[in-house]
Amino acid sequence: MRGPISAFSVRGGPGPARLGCSFPDALAAAVLAVSVLSPQLFDLWLTMNSLLRPALPGPSLCVRRWVSPSPAAGRFSSAVAVGGRRCRRGLAVAASAAPSWMEEAGVEVLEEGRLRNPSVSDSYRPEGLPRPNATVLDAQARVCTGPEQTRPLGEEQAMRVLDTILRSAMGELKEEPVSSAQLGAFFAGMTIRANSFPEATQWSEGERRAMSIFWPRLVQVLPPEVKFIADPEGTIMGANGLTGPRYVGQGAGEMRLVGALREVLAGGHLGYEEVQCVLKDILPIGSSPSSIVVSEALLAAFLIGQRMNRETDRELKAYCLAFDDELGPPPVADVKSLTHYGEPYDGNTRFFRSTLFVAAVRACYGESCLLHGVEWMPPKGGITEGQMLKFMGANIHLSPTQAKTLLEDEDTGFAYLNLQEACPPLYSIIGLREHIKKRPPLATSEKVQQFVRARGRESMIAGFYHEGYEDPLLMLMRRRTVHAGLVVKGEEGALSMTTKERSAHASKGLPVNHCSGFRTPNSINSSESDGIPRESFRVIVNAQELGFESTETPRTDRSILKNLELGLAALGGKKGAAYDRIVLNAAMADHLLGCSGAEDINTALDRAREAIDSGKALRRLMSSIKISHKVT
C-alpha cells in the first residue's frame, strides 16, 4: 500500500461546550420537524440533550409521552406529559426554529408523521409477507449451503421435516404451510448434495431412510415442478422419480429456467448470457399485473442452487449487471469524487453500524457518498441505513435522479437509495429470499451497484465475511471501471472496522479489519487492461498502531434507537467507542482509496475529527433529512 501506516497518538478534540454548533441545538429543529414521525425520536433528542448539555438543576424527569405538536400556523407545543405534570424542558431554541423547518418540509412530512415508525429492526419486515414454515426453514439452514458447510440431517429431523412437507401438501397446515419457495430450496439442496457434493456432506443414512419412507407418499401430492427439482433426471428416487426427465415448465421464461436448472441441479455452472437471460425472463415477480408468472419453487431452486455450487466469476458478473439498464442510463452527478458504499443489505443484528455517520463525515470535505440498500432484508433482518434515516424522518424513497441532486447539494453531499426505486426487479424477490433462508448470489452482487455515476473520480467499498468472496467483489468493482475499490472484513461482515484489539485466541481465517483493493497509482507498475491504471494492496488495519485505545464494540442488538443514540452523540462530539469507529472508518476509506489530501493517514484522521468536532458532519446529516423531502 502507498505509505506505511505509522503510530499515531489520538488528540482529543474540543468538548461539546466549545463546538461551533452543539449537538442538541443542531438536532432540535430537525427533531421538531420530524417528531410526529416517532415518539422514540423525541425521547432520543432528550437523551442526547442530557448527555451533551450540563444537567439542569432539580429532580430528574422521566418522559412518559410526547404530545404531537399541532400543525396550526406558526405555533408548536413542546409540552411533555411527565408524571402527571407538563413541562417545557430544553426546547426554547428548537421551538423558535421549528416553524420554518415545518413550512419548508411541507405537508407531506406532517401526513407521513401519522404512520407507525418503529425503533427495532425486526418490525420493519414488510406487512403482508407470508412467513416461512419454521421446521423446514431450520432444515434449509443445514442442507442449503456449501460443499464443506452442509450439515446432513439426522433421521429424526429428516422424518419431522418430510412429515411437515407431506401434511402441508395435503392441506393440513393452514396456519404455517410450507411455501412453494421453501419446497424448491429444500429439494434443490437435497438434489445437489446427492449429485455433486463430497461424501461427507451427501445424504446421511437417516436422510435416506426417511426419504424412502415418505417419498412414495410425497410423489402423490407434490406439484410437478417440485418433483422435477427433487429428481430432475430420474436417478435419485428410482421408479418414483419419473416426472423429472419429462418436465419442461410452462411458458417460454419458465422453460428457459428449467433448462438452466438441469445444469445447476447436477452441480454445473452457466454462462454469462444464460444467467442474464434467465433473470430478465423471470423478474420482477408478483409486483404488478404485468409481472411474469413463474413458479417460485423453480426460482428458489435456481438461486440457492447457484450459491451452493459456488458461483463462477462470469455468473456473479451476470447477476451484478443484469438490470443495469432497467431504468435507463444512470444519472451523472457533477461531483469531483463519489464513493459507492456496499453494505450487506440484511443489516447488523449485534454491533454498531457506522456507515451512515461516516458518509456524513466524508461529505464535509468533498468525498460524496452514495449509500444503497433496503429497509429490511433476510436472513438477518438487521439494522440498515434505510431504517435509521426513516426513523429520523428522512424521505428514503428517492429516485436515482433525486439522489443525484442530494449528492450535488453543497449542504449535503451524500444520499441513500432504496432498491425499491433503484431496481424494482431485484426488490420484488425480498419475500422469496426469506423463504430460501440462505443468501443467494444477489447478496454478493447487489453490493457492487452503480445507480448514479460521477463526472469526477469514482470508488467502491463493499463488506464481506466468508473467504472466497474477496476477489470476486474486487473483480466486479473493476468491471464497473471505477478508479478505486476496497473490500473490508468488518464486524458482522459489514464495513465497520473495529478499534478492538484482536484476541490471541481469535478464530482462524481472515481477521476483522482485513482490507484489500486497488486504486489509481502514483507509479507506472500497474494494470491497464481496461484503460484505468491501478495498483493493488492488502493490509490489516491495526487501530492501536494509529493511537486508538482498544475498546469493545458498542452493542445495539437490533435497536435502531440505540444505534442512533451512539452515532448522533458521536457526531455531537461525544468521545468514545462510536466516535473512534466513525473517525477510523472515514479516514481509512480516504487513505486506502487514495483520496486527495489523505495520502498521510495522520492527516486523514485529523481531517475526519475536524469534520465532527466542528459540527459540520452533524449539520450535513440534519440537512439531508430536510432536503430529502424537497428534491424533485
C-alpha positions in Angstrom: 0.0 0.0 0.0 1.1 3.6 -0.5 2.9 4.9 2.6 3.1 2.9 5.8 0.5 3.3 8.5 2.6 4.7 11.3 1.9 5.0 15.0 -0.3 7.9 15.9 -1.4 9.5 19.1 -5.1 10.4 19.3 -5.6 14.1 20.2 -8.8 14.9 22.0 -10.9 17.4 20.2 -12.8 20.2 21.8 -15.6 19.3 24.2 -19.3 19.8 23.3 -19.5 23.1 25.0 -16.7 24.6 22.8 -18.1 23.3 19.4 -19.3 25.9 16.9 -22.7 24.1 16.8 -23.7 21.9 19.7 -25.5 18.7 19.0 -28.8 19.5 20.7 -29.2 22.9 19.0 -28.5 21.5 15.6 -30.8 18.5 16.1 -33.6 20.3 17.9 -35.0 22.0 14.8 -34.8 18.7 12.9 -36.5 16.8 15.7 -39.5 19.1 15.8 -39.8 18.9 12.1 -40.0 15.1 12.2 -41.0 14.4 15.8 -44.5 13.4 14.8 -42.9 10.5 12.9 -41.8 8.9 16.1 -42.2 9.4 19.9 -39.0 7.5 20.3 -37.1 10.1 18.3 -38.2 12.9 20.7 -37.0 10.7 23.6 -33.8 10.3 21.7 -33.4 14.1 21.5 -34.0 14.5 25.2 -31.4 11.7 25.8 -28.8 13.5 23.6 -29.7 16.8 25.3 -29.0 15.3 28.7 -25.8 13.7 27.5 -24.2 16.8 25.9 -25.5 19.7 28.0 -24.8 20.3 31.7 -27.6 18.8 33.8 -30.3 21.3 34.8 -31.0 21.7 38.5 -33.8 19.9 40.1 -35.1 16.3 40.1 -34.5 14.1 37.1 -37.5 13.8 34.8 -38.8 10.7 33.1 -40.5 11.3 29.8 -43.7 9.3 29.5 -45.4 10.5 26.5 -44.8 13.0 23.7 -47.8 15.1 22.8 -47.7 15.6 19.0 -47.5 19.2 18.0 -50.5 20.8 16.4 -49.8 21.9 12.8 -51.6 25.2 13.5 -49.9 28.1 11.6 -46.7 29.0 13.3 -47.5 27.5 16.7 -46.0 24.3 18.1 -46.5 22.9 21.6 -43.4 21.4 23.2 -45.4 20.1 26.1 -44.4 16.7 27.5 -46.5 14.8 30.0 -44.2 13.9 32.9 -45.7 12.1 35.9 -49.0 14.0 35.7 -47.3 17.4 35.2 -46.5 19.3 32.0 -43.0 20.8 31.3 -41.2 22.6 28.5 -37.6 21.4 29.2 -34.7 22.2 26.9 -36.8 23.3 23.9 -36.5 27.0 23.7 -34.1 27.1 20.8 -36.0 24.3 18.9 -39.3 26.0 19.3 -38.2 29.2 17.8 -36.6 27.4 14.8 -39.3 24.9 14.2 -41.9 26.8 12.2 -39.5 27.5 9.2 -38.5 23.8 9.2 -42.1 22.6 9.2 -43.1 25.1 6.5 -40.1 24.2 4.3 -40.6 20.4 4.8 -44.2 20.7 3.7 -47.5 19.0 4.4 -46.1 15.6 3.3 -44.0 15.3 6.4 -47.0 16.1 8.6 -49.1 13.5 6.9 -46.3 10.8 7.0 -45.9 11.6 10.7 -49.1 9.8 11.4 -47.6 6.5 10.2 -46.1 3.9 12.5 -42.3 4.3 12.7 -40.8 1.5 14.9 -37.4 1.5 16.6 -36.5 -2.1 16.4 -35.2 -3.6 13.1 -37.4 -6.7 13.2 -40.5 -4.6 13.0 -39.5 -3.2 9.6 -40.4 -6.5 7.9 -43.0 -5.6 5.3 -46.5 -6.3 6.4 -48.4 -8.9 4.4 -45.4 -11.2 3.6 -46.3 -14.8 4.4 -43.9 -16.3 6.9 -42.0 -19.5 6.1 -42.5 -22.8 7.9 -40.1 -22.8 10.8 -39.5 -26.6 10.8 -38.5 -26.7 7.2 -36.5 -23.4 7.4 -34.3 -24.9 10.2 -33.6 -27.8 7.9 -32.8 -25.5 5.0 -30.2 -23.7 7.1 -28.3 -27.1 7.4 -28.7 -28.5 3.9 -28.8 -25.5 1.6 -25.2 -24.4 1.9 -21.8 -25.2 0.5 -20.0 -28.4 -0.2 -18.0 -28.2 3.1 -20.5 -26.3 5.2 -23.6 -28.6 4.8 -24.6 -30.5 7.9 -26.7 -33.6 6.9 -29.9 -34.1 8.8 -30.3 -36.9 11.4 -33.1 -39.4 10.9 -35.3 -37.8 13.5 -35.1 -34.4 12.0 -35.4 -35.7 8.4 -38.6 -37.6 9.3 -40.0 -34.5 11.0 -39.2 -32.3 8.0 -40.7 -34.7 5.4 -43.8 -35.2 7.6 -44.3 -31.5 7.7 -43.9 -31.2 4.0 -46.4 -34.0 3.5 -49.0 -32.6 5.8 -48.6 -29.1 4.3 -49.1 -30.5 0.7 -52.2 -32.3 1.9 -53.6 -29.0 3.2 -53.4 -29.8 6.9 -51.1 -26.9 7.9 -53.4 -23.9 7.4 -51.5 -21.7 9.9 -47.9 -22.4 8.8 -47.8 -24.1 5.4 -44.6 -24.9 3.7 -44.3 -22.4 0.8 -43.5 -23.2 -2.8 -40.2 -21.4 -2.4 -39.3 -23.5 0.6 -40.0 -26.7 -1.3 -37.9 -25.5 -4.2 -35.0 -24.5 -2.0 -35.1 -27.6 0.3 -35.3 -30.2 -2.5 -32.7 -28.3 -4.6 -30.3 -28.6 -1.7 -31.0 -32.3 -1.4 -30.6 -32.9 -5.1 -27.3 -31.0 -5.4 -25.9 -32.8 -2.4 -26.9 -36.2 -3.9 -25.5 -35.4 -7.3 -22.2 -33.5 -6.7 -21.2 -32.9 -3.1 -18.3 -34.8 -1.4 -19.2 -37.9 0.5 -19.1 -36.2 3.9 -21.9 -33.8 3.0 -24.0 -36.1 0.9 -27.2 -37.7 2.3 -26.8 -39.3 5.7 -28.2 -42.7 6.3 -31.0 -41.1 8.3 -32.0 -38.9 5.4 -32.0 -42.0 3.1 -34.3 -43.9 5.4 -36.6 -41.0 5.9 -36.9 -40.3 2.2 -37.5 -44.0 1.4 -40.5 -43.9 3.8 -42.0 -40.6 2.8 -41.3 -40.2 -1.0 -43.9 -42.7 -2.2 -46.5 -40.6 -0.4 -45.0 -37.2 -1.3 -44.9 -38.0 -5.0 -48.7 -38.3 -4.9 -49.3 -34.8 -3.6 -46.3 -32.6 -4.6 -46.7 -30.3 -7.7 -44.8 -31.4 -10.8 -42.2 -28.7 -10.6 -41.2 -29.8 -7.1 -40.9 -33.4 -8.2 -38.7 -32.2 -11.1 -36.4 -30.4 -8.6 -36.2 -33.4 -6.3 -35.2 -35.8 -9.1 -34.5 -33.9 -12.4 -33.1 -36.9 -14.3 -34.9 -39.8 -12.6 -31.7 -41.1 -11.0 -32.3 -40.3 -7.3 -35.8 -41.6 -6.4 -35.9 -44.8 -8.6 -39.2 -45.7 -10.1 -40.9 -42.9 -8.2 -38.9 -40.2 -9.9 -40.2 -40.3 -13.5 -41.7 -36.8 -13.6 -38.3 -35.0 -13.7 -37.0 -36.2 -17.1 -40.2 -35.2 -18.8 -40.8 -31.8 -17.1 -40.4 -28.7 -19.3 -42.2 -25.9 -17.5 -44.9 -23.5 -18.7 -44.2 -20.6 -20.9 -41.0 -19.5 -22.6 -39.4 -17.9 -19.5 -40.1 -20.9 -17.3 -38.9 -23.3 -19.9 -35.6 -21.5 -20.1 -35.4 -21.6 -16.3 -36.0 -25.4 -16.3 -33.3 -25.9 -18.8 -30.8 -23.9 -16.8 -31.9 -25.7 -13.6 -31.0 -29.1 -15.0 -27.4 -27.9 -15.2 -27.4 -26.3 -11.8 -29.0 -29.3 -10.0 -26.3 -31.5 -11.5 -23.7 -29.3 -9.8 -22.7 -27.5 -13.0 -22.3 -23.8 -14.0 -23.9 -21.5 -16.6 -22.5 -18.9 -18.9 -22.8 -15.1 -18.5 -25.5 -14.7 -21.2 -27.5 -17.7 -19.9 -27.8 -16.3 -16.4 -28.7 -12.9 -17.6 -31.4 -14.2 -19.9 -32.9 -16.3 -17.1 -33.0 -13.3 -14.7 -34.5 -11.0 -17.3 -37.1 -13.6 -18.3 -38.5 -14.2 -14.8 -38.1 -10.9 -12.9 -39.9 -9.0 -11.5 -42.3 -11.4 -9.9 -45.6 -10.6 -8.4 -45.2 -6.8 -8.2 -47.8 -5.9 -10.8 -50.5 -7.4 -13.0 -47.9 -7.4 -15.9 -45.3 -9.3 -13.9 -44.1 -12.6 -15.3 -45.7 -15.6 -13.7 -43.1 -18.2 -12.8 -43.1 -21.0 -10.2 -41.4 -19.7 -7.0 -40.2 -23.2 -6.4 -38.2 -23.1 -9.6 -36.8 -19.6 -8.9 -35.8 -20.5 -5.3 -34.1 -23.7 -6.5 -32.2 -21.7 -9.1 -31.0 -19.0 -6.7 -30.0 -21.3 -3.9 -28.5 -23.9 -6.3 -26.2 -21.3 -7.8 -24.9 -20.3 -4.4 -24.4 -24.0 -3.3 -22.4 -24.6 -6.4 -20.2 -21.6 -5.6 -20.8 -19.1 -8.4 -18.1 -18.5 -11.0 -16.9 -15.0 -11.9 -19.0 -15.0 -15.0 -22.1 -16.0 -13.1 -21.6 -13.3 -10.5 -21.0 -10.7 -13.2 -24.3 -11.7 -14.8 -26.1 -11.1 -11.5 -24.4 -7.8 -11.0 -25.0 -6.3 -14.4 -28.4 -7.9 -15.3 -30.5 -4.9 -14.6 -28.1 -2.0 -15.2 -30.4 -0.7 -18.0 -33.7 -1.2 -16.2 -34.3 2.5 -15.6 -32.2 3.7 -18.4 -28.7 5.2 -18.2 -27.8 6.2 -14.6 -27.8 10.0 -13.9 -24.3 11.6 -13.7 -23.6 13.7 -10.6 -21.5 16.8 -11.0 -19.1 16.0 -8.1 -15.4 15.7 -8.0 -15.4 12.4 -6.1 -18.1 9.7 -5.4 -17.8 6.6 -3.2 -20.4 3.8 -3.6 -21.0 2.0 -0.3 -21.9 -1.7 -0.5 -23.0 -2.6 3.0 -24.7 -6.1 3.3 -28.4 -5.4 2.7 -29.6 -7.5 5.6 -28.1 -5.2 8.2 -26.5 -5.6 11.6 -28.0 -7.5 14.4 -25.4 -7.1 17.1 -22.9 -4.2 16.7 -23.0 -0.5 16.0 -23.4 0.2 12.3 -21.4 3.3 11.5 -21.6 3.9 7.7 -24.4 6.5 7.7 -22.3 8.7 10.0 -19.1 8.0 8.2 -20.8 9.2 5.0 -21.8 12.5 6.7 -18.2 13.0 7.8 -16.6 12.3 4.4 -19.1 14.6 2.7 -17.7 17.5 4.7 -14.5 17.6 2.7 -15.8 16.8 -0.8 -15.9 13.0 -0.7 -19.5 12.4 -1.8 -21.0 9.1 -0.7 -23.9 7.1 -2.2 -25.5 4.5 0.1 -28.0 2.0 -1.1 -30.0 -0.9 0.3 -33.4 -1.8 1.6 -35.4 -1.2 4.8 -35.4 -4.9 5.7 -33.8 -7.9 4.2 -33.5 -11.6 5.3 -31.8 -13.6 6.6 -30.6 -11.3 9.3 -33.3 -8.6 9.2 -30.9 -6.3 11.0 -30.4 -2.5 11.3 -30.0 -0.8 8.0 -29.2 2.8 6.8 -32.8 2.9 5.4 -34.3 2.2 8.8 -32.1 4.8 10.6 -32.9 7.5 8.0 -36.6 6.7 8.1 -36.7 6.7 11.9 -35.2 10.3 11.8 -37.8 11.4 9.3 -36.0 11.4 6.0 -37.6 10.5 2.7 -35.9 7.2 1.8 -37.9 6.7 -1.4 -35.8 8.8 -3.8 -35.2 8.1 -7.5 -31.6 7.9 -8.7 -32.1 11.4 -10.2 -33.2 12.8 -6.9 -30.2 11.1 -5.2 -28.0 12.9 -7.7 -29.5 16.2 -6.5 -28.6 15.4 -2.9 -25.1 14.4 -3.9 -24.6 17.8 -5.7 -26.1 19.8 -2.9 -23.4 21.8 -1.1 -25.2 21.3 2.3 -25.5 17.5 2.0 -23.1 15.7 -0.3 -24.4 12.2 0.4 -27.5 10.2 -0.5 -29.3 7.0 0.2 -31.1 4.9 -2.5 -33.7 2.3 -1.7 -33.6 -0.8 -4.0 -37.4 -0.4 -4.5 -36.8 2.7 -6.5 -33.3 1.9 -7.9 -34.0 -1.6 -9.2 -37.6 -2.9 -8.9 -37.0 -6.4 -10.3 -34.5 -7.2 -7.6 -36.7 -5.7 -4.9 -39.6 -7.9 -6.0 -38.0 -11.1 -4.6 -37.3 -9.9 -1.0 -40.1 -12.1 0.3 -38.8 -15.1 -1.6 -35.3 -14.6 -0.2 -36.7 -15.0 3.3 -38.1 -18.4 2.3 -34.9 -19.7 0.8 -33.1 -19.0 4.1 -29.5 -18.7 2.9 -28.1 -15.8 1.0 -28.4 -16.1 -2.9 -25.7 -14.8 -5.4 -27.5 -11.5 -5.3 -26.3 -10.9 -1.7 -22.8 -10.5 -3.2 -23.6 -8.7 -6.5 -26.0 -6.2 -5.0 -23.2 -4.6 -3.0 -21.4 -3.6 -6.2 -24.1 -1.4 -7.9 -23.6 1.9 -9.6 -27.0 3.6 -9.6 -25.5 7.1 -10.0 -22.3 7.9 -11.9 -20.0 10.9 -11.3 -18.2 13.3 -13.5 -15.1 13.0 -11.3 -13.4 10.1 -9.6 -15.4 7.1 -8.5 -14.7 4.5 -5.8 -16.4 1.5 -4.3 -16.4 -0.1 -0.9 -18.0 -3.4 0.0 -18.1 -5.6 3.1 -17.6 -9.4 3.2 -17.3 -12.1 5.7 -16.7 -15.5 4.1 -13.4 -16.3 2.4 -13.8 -16.8 -1.3 -15.8 -13.6 -1.9 -12.9 -11.1 -1.5 -11.5 -11.5 -5.1 -15.0 -11.8 -6.8 -16.0 -8.5 -5.2 -12.9 -6.8 -6.5 -13.4 -8.3 -9.9 -16.9 -6.8 -10.0 -15.6 -3.4 -9.0 -13.0 -3.5 -11.8 -15.8 -4.4 -14.2 -17.6 -1.2 -13.1 -14.4 0.7 -14.2 -14.1 2.7 -11.0 -10.8 4.3 -10.1 -10.5 2.6 -6.7 -12.1 -0.4 -5.0 -11.9 -1.6 -1.4 -13.3 -4.7 0.3 -13.4 -4.8 4.1 -13.9 -7.6 6.5 -15.7 -5.5 9.1 -17.7 -6.6 12.1 -20.6 -8.9 11.1 -19.3 -8.9 7.6 -20.2 -5.2 7.3 -17.9 -2.3 6.5 -17.2 -1.1 10.0 -13.6 -1.7 11.1 -13.1 -2.0 14.8 -10.8 -0.4 17.3 -10.9 -3.5 19.5 -7.5 -5.3 19.7 -7.5 -8.7 18.1 -7.5 -11.6 20.6 -4.7 -14.1 20.6 -7.4 -16.7 20.5 -9.3 -15.3 17.6 -10.8 -17.7 15.1 -8.9 -18.9 12.0 -9.3 -17.2 8.7 -9.0 -13.6 7.7 -9.2 -11.2 10.7 -11.6 -8.4 11.2 -10.1 -5.2 9.7 -8.6 -7.1 6.8 -8.7 -4.9 3.7 -7.7 -5.4 0.1 -8.3 -3.4 -3.0 -6.9 -1.3 -5.8 -6.5 2.4 -6.6 -5.1 4.8 -9.1 -1.4 4.7 -8.5 1.4 7.2 -8.5 3.8 4.6 -10.1 3.6 3.1 -13.5 3.8 -0.6 -12.4 0.1 -1.2 -12.6 -2.6 -2.9 -14.7 -4.2 -1.0 -17.5 -6.3 -3.7 -19.1 -9.5 -1.6 -19.2 -7.8 1.8 -19.6 -7.7 2.7 -15.9 -4.3 2.2 -14.3 -4.4 0.6 -10.9 -2.2 -0.7 -8.1 -3.4 -3.4 -5.7 -2.9 -3.6 -1.9 -3.7 -5.8 1.1 -3.5 -4.6 4.7 -4.8 -5.4 8.2 -5.6 -2.2 9.9 -4.3 -2.1 13.5 -6.1 0.7 15.3 -3.7 0.6 18.2 -0.8 1.5 15.9 -2.8 4.5 14.9 -3.2 5.6 18.5 -6.7 4.4 19.3 -7.4 2.7 22.6 -8.7 -0.8 22.4 -12.5 -0.6 23.1 -15.3 -3.1 23.0 -17.6 -2.5 20.0 -20.9 -1.0 21.2 -23.8 -3.4 21.0 -27.1 -2.4 19.5 -28.9 -5.7 19.3 -31.3 -4.7 16.6 -32.2 -1.4 18.2 -32.3 1.4 15.7 -32.8 3.8 18.6 -29.6 2.6 20.3 -27.6 2.8 17.0 -28.8 6.4 16.5 -28.0 7.4 20.1 -24.4 6.2 19.6 -23.9 7.7 16.2 -25.6 11.1 16.8 -23.8 11.5 20.1 -20.5 10.9 18.4 -21.3 13.4 15.7 -22.1 15.8 18.5 -18.6 15.4 19.7 -19.0 12.8 22.5 -15.8 10.9 22.6 -15.8 7.1 23.0 -16.0 3.9 21.1 -18.6 5.1 18.5 -16.7 8.3 17.8 -13.4 6.4 17.3 -15.0 4.0 14.9 -16.5 6.8 12.8 -13.1 8.5 12.6 -11.2 5.3 11.9 -13.6 4.2 9.1 -13.8 7.6 7.4 -10.0 8.2 7.5 -9.1 4.7 6.4 -11.6 4.9 3.5 -10.0 8.1 2.4 -6.5 6.8 2.8 -6.9 3.3 1.2 -8.9 4.6 -1.7 -6.2 7.1 -2.5 -8.4 10.2 -2.0 -7.0 13.7 -2.3 -5.5 15.0 0.9 -5.4 11.6 2.6 -2.1 10.3 1.4 -0.8 10.6 5.0 -3.0 8.6 7.4 -2.4 11.1 10.3 -3.7 13.9 8.1 -6.7 11.8 7.1 -7.5 11.1 10.8 -7.2 14.8 11.7 -9.5 15.8 8.9 -12.2 13.3 10.0 -12.0 14.5 13.6 -12.3 18.2 12.5 -15.4 17.4 10.4 -17.1 16.0 13.6 -15.7 18.4 16.2 -16.7 21.5 14.1 -20.3 20.3 13.9 -20.2 20.1 10.1 -20.9 16.4 9.9 -24.0 16.7 12.1 -25.3 19.6 10.2 -25.0 17.7 6.9 -26.9 14.7 8.3 -29.7 17.0 9.6 -29.7 18.9 6.3 -30.1 15.7 4.3 -33.3 14.9 6.3 -34.8 18.2 5.3 -33.7 18.3 1.7 -34.8 14.7 1.1 -38.4 16.0 1.2 -37.8 18.8 -1.2 -35.9 17.2 -4.1 -37.9 16.8 -7.3 
